[in-house]
Amino acid sequence: MTAIQSEPIRQFKADPVRIAYQLDDGPGQYRIGLLALSNDLATERDFINMRPCDDIALFVSRIPNDDVCSVESLRVMEPELTNATAQLIPGSRLDAIAYSCTSGTVVMGYDTVTRRVHDARPGIPVATPITASLAALEQFGAARISVLTPYSDEVNSQIYDYITAAGIEIVAFSSFHYPDNDSMARIPPQAIYDAAIESDRAEADALFISCTAIRAVDVLDKIERNIYKPVVSANQALFWQALRASGYTKPVDGFGELLRMPVSEPFLT
């Protein structure tokens, strides 16, 4: 066997750029880090579609997640939050971090989610779908709501308890009853619209559409025009709170009244 002969190191020099310039702050005046589930097909798309301009930069990391949405599968996600957060443009500025799992936040608790995120990126505001949605409902002064979800009743009961513990009365609770994330992502927006109309009640102040896995943002304006009241969806509220926490204060059109509302107070400071 002959020894492998090393090639001599070639001395190569590129011409230096000679133009006068200064480094800027890089892309994104407002930077949002998104923690999406590994099998989430909707949230990243929704955030991109809701961005009103390129001043808002989105950076995404994925969290391993089982296809079946159950209380147990949601709990085992917890230690992965820190690892996923650490992959969000390490060493560079982030203005807000959004964890994209409504039921995961309900099962683990907001404080646990925030602690796990801050283990990797301390001090950055953390938005979650359920806490952002409750904040949105408070902005609308909604004390009684109708709820629409895609979940099995094991998860629905957790959502119900979390919302009512926050002091909001649920006058109707409807569900597509899917246990797996892939089926949730395949619910057509028109079906979400039709189910929302069916789920609304005259005595409700607002309608809440839970779950980041479904494409509710596509039909929010259409639902509001039909039921004449605010509609809050998980991805819409999550984007709204993360966007405002990043410092962007202008109204965003096309995705429900929530994003068109003027900013009246600080978010997640």
N, C-alpha and C positions, 0 to 999 in steps of 0.2 A: 504494500500500500504506500503510495507516495504522499508526502506531506502536502497539505494545502498551502499554496504559496500566497502570501498576502500581497495585495495590490498596494503600491506606494500611494500614500495620501496625496491627492492632487491639491495644489494650492490654487484656490479659485477666489476671485474677488469681483463682486458686483460693483458697478459704479454707484456711489452714494447719491441719493436724491439731493439736489441742490436748491430746490425751490424754498422760499420762505413760508413757514406755516407754524401753527401752534396746535397742540393736542386739545380736543374739546372734551366734553363729558361723556362721549360715547352715545349710542342709540338710546332713546327713551328719556324724555324729561320726567316722565312718571313711570316708574317701574313696578310691575306686579309679578310676584312669583306665584305660580299656580301648582298646587299639589293635587294632581289628578289620579284617580285610581287606574290601575293597569288596564282594566277592561272598560273604562269610561269612553264612550264614543261621542258624547255630546258637549261636555263642558268646554274643552279647548276650542272647539268649533264655535260655540256660543260666545265665548269671550272675544274671539277674533271678530266675529260678526258685530258685536256690540261696541267695539272700539270706535269712537267717533273720529279719531285721527291718529297719525303715526307718532304723535308725541307720547302716546301710551304704548309702552313696550311690554310684551308678555313673555315670561320665561317659565317653562314647564318641566316638572319632574314627576315621575310616575311611582305610585305605591303599589306593591304586589297585593292582589286582592282575589279572593275566591269568586267564582262566577255566581254562586248562590248567595243571595243577600239574606243573611240570618244574624241573629244577635251574636252568636259565637264567631262567625267570620268577621264581623265588624270589630269585635274585641281584639282579635289576634293581629289586626292591622296596627295597633298602637306603637310597638317598637320600631316599625318601619317608617314612622313619621319623621324621626330624627335623621335617618339615613337619606330619605328622599329630600329633605330640606337641605342637607349638606351639599347636594348636587346642584342646587339653584345658584348659578353663576358665583361660585365661591370666590371671595375676595373682592367682589364688586358690589356696588350699591343696590339695595332693594328698598322700596318704599312701603310695601305691604305684601303680605303672604296670605293667599286664600287656599284653605283646605276644602276640597270639593267633595264632601260627603255629608249629606244631611243626617242620615241615620247613624253614620259613624260618630258624628259629634254628639248626637243624642245618647248613644250607648256609652261612649267613653267620657263624655262631659267636656265642656268648653275649656275648663281649667287644665285638664289633662292634655288636650290637643295643643293648647298654647305652650304648656311646659315642654312637651316633646319637640315642638318647633323651635322654641327658644334655647333648647339644649344645643342646637346647631347654629341658630342665628338669633342671638339675644337682642331684645329691644325693638324688634320690628313688629308693627301692628299685625295682628292675626285676625282674619275674617273667616267665619264659618257659615254655611248656608242657613242653619236653623237660628243662630243668634242674629244674623243679618236680617233674616225674614221677620223675626220678632221686633227688631228695631224698626223695620219698614212698616210693619203693622201699627206700631206705636206712632210713627210719623203721620199715619192716616187717622189716628184716633180710633182704630178698630177694636172694639171690645167683644164683638161677637162675629165669628167667622164660619165659613164653610171650608172644608178641606178636601182636596183631591190628591191621591197618591197612586203609585203603581205597585205598592208592596203587598207582601203576605200579611196576614193579621198578627203574626208574631212581631213584626216590625211596626205595623200600624199602631199597636197598643203602646209601644214605646213613644211614638210620635204624639199620640193623643195625650199621654201622661205629661210629656215635656211641655206641650203648649198650655194645657190647663193649669199646670203648676206655675206657669208665668202669669196666671190671672186672666187668661183669655177664654171665653166661653165658645165651645164648638157646637154649632147648631145642626151641622150635618157633616158626615165623614164618609167619603166614597173612595173606592179603590178599584184598580184594574186587576189586582190580586196576582201579580207575577212574582215568582220567587227568585228569578235569575236576571242578571244585569243585561244579557244579550236581548232578551225579550223586551225589557223596558226600553232599550234604545230603538227597538223596531216599532214602537207605537207611533203611528203616523200623527203629524201635527193636527190634521183634521179631526182625528179621533180624540185628541186631547181637547181641542176646541169643543167638540160635541159633548164630551164628558163634563167639561167645565160648565157648560150651559145647564146640563142636567143636574150638576152638583150644587149649583147656586140656590140660595134660599132668600126669600124676600126680607126676612128678619136679619140676615147677615150684613155686617158693615163692609166686609171684604171677602175675597176668595183667596185661599192659600193653596198653591200647587207645589207639593213637596217632591224632592228627589232631583239630583243633578244629572241623572242618567237619561232623562226624557227631554224632548225638544219643545218644551212649553214656550220658550221665548219667541218662537216663530209666530205665535198666535195671541200674544198678550194684548196687543192693541185691539185686535178683532174681538176678543172676549170682553174687554172693558167697554167697547162701543155697544155691545149687546146687552150687558147686564147693568150698565150705568153705575159701576162702583169699582174701586181699586182691585187689581189682581196682583198678587205677589207670588213670584215663582222662585225656586231655590237658586237657580243660576243667575237670574236677574238680580236678586237681592245680594248674592255673594259678590257679583261684579260691582254693583252699586256701592257697597260698603268698602271694598278694596280700592275702588277708583277714588272715592272721596278720601279715604285714608292716605292715598298716595299724594293728595294735594290737588287733584283735578276737580274743579268746581263748576264747570260749565254744564248746562243741561244736555242730555243725550236723547235724541228723538227716535221713535220707532219701536221701542221695547217697553211700553207701559208708562203710566203716569209717574211711577216711582223715579225713574231716571230723568224725567223732565222737571222734577221738583227742585226749587232753589235750595242751596246748601244753607242751613240756618244754624248749624252747630258743628263743633269738631267731631271727627269720627275716629274712634279707637285710639285716642291719644293717651 
